[in-house]
Amino acid sequence: MCEAKVYTDGDHPQLIMEDVVLLQPEGDEFLLVNLLGEQKRVRGRIEKIDFLRHRVYLAATLE
């Protein structure tokens, strides 16, 4: 399986969503969809992707 965890970037990363199977850019937001079909929209930009650990770090504005 190739799910990822999405975190905020920074000194103290905060988990945004687990088991993400889709990360789709939509303007200045990203649509995150997990394995169960739950969706979340996050405003921000990609800072780093760690393929080895299955982690994506976003410079994000959490709402």
C-alpha positions as a printed Julia matrix, in Angstrom:
63×3 Matrix{Float64}:
   0.0    0.0    0.0
   1.15   3.52  -0.73
  -0.83   5.68   1.67
   0.82   8.75   3.12
   0.49  10.92   6.19
   0.2   14.65   5.61
   1.71  17.06   8.14
   2.2   20.78   8.54
   5.83  21.8    8.03
   7.9   23.46  10.73
   9.6   22.82  14.05
   6.6   20.93  15.47
   4.81  19.18  12.58
   1.11  18.61  13.16
  -0.69  15.66  11.57
  -3.36  16.82   9.12
  -4.56  13.45   7.79
  -3.53   9.79   7.76
  -3.89   7.13   5.06
  -4.0    9.72   2.27
  -4.4    8.11  -1.15
  -5.06  11.31  -3.15
  -3.46  14.74  -2.85
  -4.85  16.92  -5.62
  -3.98  20.61  -6.14
  -6.96  22.91  -6.59
  -5.81  26.51  -6.94
  -4.11  27.5   -3.68
  -5.63  24.5   -1.87
  -5.06  20.76  -1.81
  -7.82  18.19  -1.69
  -6.8   15.32   0.59
  -8.72  12.04   0.38
  -7.97   9.1    2.64
  -8.47   5.37   2.2
 -12.02   5.57   3.59
 -13.04   8.37   1.23
 -12.96  11.12   3.87
 -11.98  14.48   2.37
 -10.26  17.58   3.67
  -9.21  20.77   1.91
  -6.02  22.48   3.06
  -4.75  25.85   1.92
  -0.96  25.94   1.46
   1.94  24.62  -0.57
   4.1   21.5   -0.56
   7.32  21.95   1.36
   8.7   18.42   1.31
   7.77  14.85   0.33
   9.51  12.0    2.14
   8.83   8.93   0.0
  10.76   6.61   2.32
   8.52   7.47   5.29
   5.35   8.08   3.22
   5.03  11.64   4.52
   4.05  14.91   2.86
   4.8   18.22   4.58
   2.7   21.28   3.71
   3.23  24.91   4.59
  -0.46  24.97   5.46
  -3.13  27.2    6.87
  -5.36  24.95   8.95
  -8.99  26.06   9.15
